[in-house]
């Protein structure tokens, strides 16, 4: 299953970052697609096992080759819109204002356990509308009108 997400690229080293300072640790964003093997996930859940096999397999994520400076997008990471289409049909529409946890809160939380380093990437979560992909499907993802991903499933 596909899960289109905003991806934040960390631009400085940080540990135990206070939420009010988290915005200083990124200045550009891209898009990614996190793929989940639902069959493996269901099996793991049924057996009471961790899900890492369902999330961490070859080609389990796509990442936009381009990241856009927030300044070019209006400067507010919590007011961004993105969209995923499959074979020309809109499957997901994301609005960062509707996220359960804002970007700065996510960075705060992660940095309590992991030292964030320059170039680290944070996939921030997906909006409603996840679903399966099939060989031959064409996926396109755009952020505020910038086409950042365009590829076929093989």
N, C-alpha and C positions, 0 to 999 in steps of 0.2 A: 504494500500500500504506500502511496505517496503522502508526504506531509510537507508542504511548502512553508518555509520559515524565513523570517528576517535573520540575517547573520551579522553580528557585530564583530569587528576586528579590533583587538586590544592594541593600544599604541604606547603603553608604558608598563613597567613592572609594578605590581601592587599585591599586597597581602592585607587581609582584614580591612578592606576599603569601606569607609562609612558611606551609606547610601547617598548622602548629600554631596559627596565628592566623586561619586562613580562616573559622572559625565566627563570628568577629566581624563578618563582612561580609554576613550574611543572618540573618533571623529569621522569615521566613515563606516558605511554599511553595504551589505550585498544581500543576495538571496541564496538559499540552499534548499535542497529537497532531501529530507530524511526518509529513507525507505525502511519499512518494517515488514518482516516475513510473518504475517499474521498466523499462519499455520504453526510455525515454531513458537510464537508467542502464546497461542492458546494451549499448546502442549506443555510449555513450561509452567503456565499458570495452573493448569490442571494437576501438575505434579508438584506444585509448591516450590518450583525452582526459579532462579533469576532469569531475566529475559535477554541477557546479553547476546545470545546466539541469534535472537530475532532482530537485533539492532546492529550487530557488528559482524557483517559478512562482506565479502568482496563486492565492491560497487554499491555499498549500502547508503551512500550519500552523493549528492551532486552539489557543486559549489560554483557560484558565478565567478568567471575569470576576472570580472571588474567589480571594484567597490567604489561607491560614490561618496564623496565628502558630504557630510551632513549640511554644511553651509550651502551646497548646491540644491539641497532638498528642502530648504527653509529653516534648517537649524534645529528643529524639534523632533527628536527621535520618537516621541509619543504621538505624532500626528502624520504617520506615513501609511500609505496604501500600497498593497501589492496584490498581484493576481496570478493565478496559475490556470493555464488552459491546456486541455488535452485534445488533440485533433481539432483545434479551433473552438471547442466548447469550454466556457468558463466552469471550472470545477471548484476553485477556492478563491475567495476574496478576503484579504486580511487588512485589518486596520489596527495599528499598534495602540491606538487609544482604547481599544477594547480588550487588551491583553489582561489576563488574570493577574500577572505580576509584571510590572514595568521593567524596562531595561536596567535602570539603576538598581532596582531591588534584586534583580537576577545577579548582577555583578557583585553587589554586596554579599549575597548569600554564597555564591561560588567562592569568593575570595576569603571566606572564613575558613575554608578547608584546603584550598589550592592556591598557590602563588600564581597569579596571572602574569604572563610574560608577553613581550612585544610579539605580535603576529598570532597570538592565540585567537581562536575563532569560537564564538558562542552562538549556537543555534538556539533561538529564543522561544520556540513554541509555534504551534500551527493553529490556524483557525478551523472552524467546522468544514466538513466536506471531504475528508480523507477517503480514499478508495483505492481499488486495485489498478495496476497497470498491466499491459499486455505487450508482447513483442510487436513492433511496428507502430506503437503509439508515439505521437510527437508531443513532447512537453515543452511549453514555453512559459516563462515566468518573467513578469515585469514589476518594477518598483517605481511608482510615481511616473509612469509612462516610459521609463528606460527599460528596454528589453535586455535582460541580464542572462537568461538561460534559453536555449533552444536546442533540443537534442531528441533523438529517437531512442526508444527502448529496444534493445536487441535480445 
